[in-house]
Amino acid sequence: MTPLLRNTARAALIALLAAAGASASAQTRVDDAWVRTSVPGQPSSGAFMRLTADTDSKLLSVSSPAATNVQIHEMNMTNDVMRMGPVDSVALPAGKTVSLDPDGYHVMLMGLVGQIKEGDQVPLTLTIEDAKGARETLTVKAPARAAMDTMNMNHDHGASH
């Protein structure tokens, strides 16, 4: 094989691998990710976003260097009582956008390592699994912004819920 042919073949292989990696990372789209700002000493905050998966999948976990403990939570109303607690995963039906927002599923950043200030870019790493068991890891930088609602993200997160 001539050096030119060898280099062409190598370039084609690199392009093929890059395309395969790009298609794997394009399975789930994250839109409008943001993290709620905090005040000094505040122990927790919330992260919100919209997720759209190409195939039936589920959000398994989220991690961030901004907190010592990150959990996916669900808020719901049961017998006129608002309840919130961790969930094992969030279903992401193929082609349907699922919102993680203050009134339903959301990400809790607990044990904040510092104050989250307006304009900070908070790294979030999402682990998603499709119906065949293949895992995808997405990293997003979510801008910090003040809450537009009055939900109290400073509530207790003991093992009781």
N, C-alpha and C positions, 0 to 999 in steps of 0.2 A: 504494500500500500504506500503510495507516495505521501510525502509530508502534507501536501495540499489536501489530498483526499482524507487523510487521517484528521486534519484540523477541521475539515468540513463535517466529517462524521461526528467528531467530538462536539462541535457547535450544535449540530442537530440533536444530539443526545441531551445536551444541557438545556436546549429550548424545550424539548419534550418533557424533561423532568420539571422544568419551571412551569410549564402549562399544566401538568398534572397537579403540582402543588397549588397553583392558582385556583384550579377547579375544586380541589378539596376544601380550600379556605373560603370558597364562595357559596358553600352549602347553606350557611345561615348568615343573614344580614342583621346588623345592629344599627338602629336609627335613633336619633335624638336622645342619646345617653347623657345623663347628668347626675350630679351628686348634690345633695342639700348641704349648704354651708353650716358651720357649727360655730359656737361661741367658745372662748377659752375654757378648758376643763370639761366640756360636754363629752360624755362617754360614747355616744353613738350618733349615727347619721343614717341616711337612706340613699340608695342609688336606684335610678329609674331609667327605663329605656323601652324601645319597641323591638321585638325580635320576629324575624320572618325566616322560616326554614324552607328549603326546597323540597325536602322529604319529611315524612313523619319523624319527629325527633323529640328530645326532651332536654331541657336545661338541667344539668346535674349539680353544678356548683359554680360559685364565683369566689375569687380570691382577690386580695388587694394588699399592697404594702402599707396602705393608709390605716389598716385596722388589724388587731390581733385575732379577731374572730369575724368571719363573714358568713352569713346565712341567708338562704332564700326563705322569705316569709309570705304568708297569706293572711290577709285581713278579710273577715267576713262577719256578717250579722247573723247571730243565732238567737232566737227568742228575744229579740229587741236588745241583745247585748253584743257589743262590738268585741270580737275576739281576734287575736293575732298570735301566730306561732309559726315555727319552722315547718317546712315541707321537704320531702325527699327530692322532689323534682317538679318541674313545670312542663306540661305537655306543650309541644310546638307542632300542631297539625300542619301538614304540607300546604304551603302557599297562604296560610292564614297568619296575619300579624297578631302577635300576642303582646299586650301592653303590660309592663311592670310599672305600676304607678302607686301613688300614696293610698289609693282606695282598694287595692286588691293584692295581687302578687307584687312583691318588691324585694330589694336586696337590703339587708341590714348590715351596716358596717359598725361593729361593736368593738370596744377597746381601742378607740381612735388613738393613734400614735402622736397626733398633734391636731391643732385646729385646722379645719378646712375652710379656707377663705375664698371669697368671691373671686372667680377667675382662675383658681387653681385647676390644674389638669390632673385628675385622680385616675391612676391606672387600675383597670379592672380586667381580670382574666376569667373568661367564661369557658366552662367545659360543657360541651353538648354531645349527646349520643344519638345516633340515628337508629331506626328500627332494626337494622342489621347488627347493631353493636359497635359500629365504627365511631370513634370519638374524634371530635374536632375541638381545638382550643383557639379561642379568639381573644385578642387583647385590644381593648379600646381605652382611650384617654377621655374620661368624662369630665366636662367642665363643671366647676362648682358654681352653684347659683342659689340665691335665697329662695325659700319656699314661697309658693303663691297661695298656700292654704294654711290652715291653723292646726294641722295634725301635729301632735306632740311626738317627735321621734326620740324623746328623752325618757321613754317609759322603761320600766324594769324588764329585763330579759332573763329572769331566773329560769331554772329548769321546770318551773311549774306550768309553762304553757308551750 
